[in-house]
């Protein structure tokens, strides 16, 4: 069984919101929208990068506008929590990338019977582009 590193705890939530929950058993304790597994940091990242609300609403049709606005209000009311959660996610992604094996040199894609005709030898050999 793989050893899972302990998850750093987040700062205390200063202002709770009705549509946002923090449960250590769900999403490793990250704030998420009630009834979903959508982390608040996702919605906040879209908002922070200037994504229009209409686009966020289309991206998450399962969320009502009230839930999205409440999640964003939670993020704005609890900036320390959001910064810590985003830093924790970045750390987890960095650890995952370090464990991922690098591509071995000299490996080639094998010629498959259904690839006859449509692709050149360069694509089959893994030499894309040009």
N, C-alpha and C positions, 0 to 999 in steps of 0.2 A: 504494500500500500504506500503511495507516495506521501512524503512529508509535506504538509502545507504550512508555510510560514504564518506566524500569527499576524492578524490584521490589526494595523494601528487604529486606535480609536479616534473618533472625530471629536472636535470641540463640542461643548455644550450648546444645544440649540437654544437661542435666546428668545425667539418668537416662533411658537408652533403654528402650523397651518392645518386646516381641516382636510385638505386633499393630499397631504404629504405625510408619509410614515417613514420611520427609521426602525428597522428590525434587524437584529444581528443575524437572524436566520435567512433573511432575504437580501440578496445582492451584497453580501458581506458587510451589511450595516450601512450601506449608502442610502441617502434619502431618495425615496422613489414615490411615484404617483400611486395613490391608493387604488388597489384592485388591479394593478399592472406590475410589470417588471421593468418599467421605463424609469431610468434614473433621472433625477432632477438635473444633474450635471449635463445631460444630453440636451435637454430643452434650453438650459441656460447657455450652453455653448452656441447653439443656433442663434439665440437672441443676442448674445454678446458679439457675435460676428456679423450682425446686421441683417439677419434673415427676417423678412417680413412675416408678421403674424399669420397672414393668409397661407403662406407656404408651410409654416409650422403646423397649422391646422390641417392642411392637406397631407402632410407627412405622417401625422398621427391621427387618423380619422376616428380611432377608438376612444380618443380623449375629447371631452367636452371643452368648450372654450373656458369655462369656469375652472376646470382642473389645470389647464395650461397656464392661465393667468395666476392661479394660486401657487403653482409650482414656481413660476418666475418671481412672484412676490416673496415666497420662501427664500429663494436664492438671493434676492436683493436685501432681505431682512437679516440674513445669516451669512454674510460674506466669508467669515472665518471658516464656517463649516464647508462652504462650497470650495474655497481654495484648498482646504485640507483634503477634501474628497477628490478633487481633480489631481492633486499631487500624488495621492495614494494610487489613483488609476494609472498615472504615468509611471510610477514605480513598478506596479504589477506588469504593465506592458513591457517595460524595459527588462524585467526579470524573465518574462516569457520569451522575448526575442533572444536573450542570451542563451537560453536552453535549446532553442531551435537549431537543428543541425544545418551547417552551411552546405551549399551545393558542392558536390564532389566534382573535381576537375576530370575531364575526359569522358564523362557520361554522355551517351548519345541516346536520342529517342529512336526506338526501333521502328522499322517500316511495318505498318499495319496494312492488311489487304484492302481495307476500305479507304485508305488514303491514296490509292492509285489515281493518277490523273490530275487531281485538283491542286496539289501542292508541289512545290519544287523540292529538290534534294536539299537546298539550303535550309528550308523551313523544317524538314524532317531531321536534319542534323542539328537543329537548334540555333541556326544562324539566321535570325530574323532581321528585318530591316532592309536598307539600301534601296 
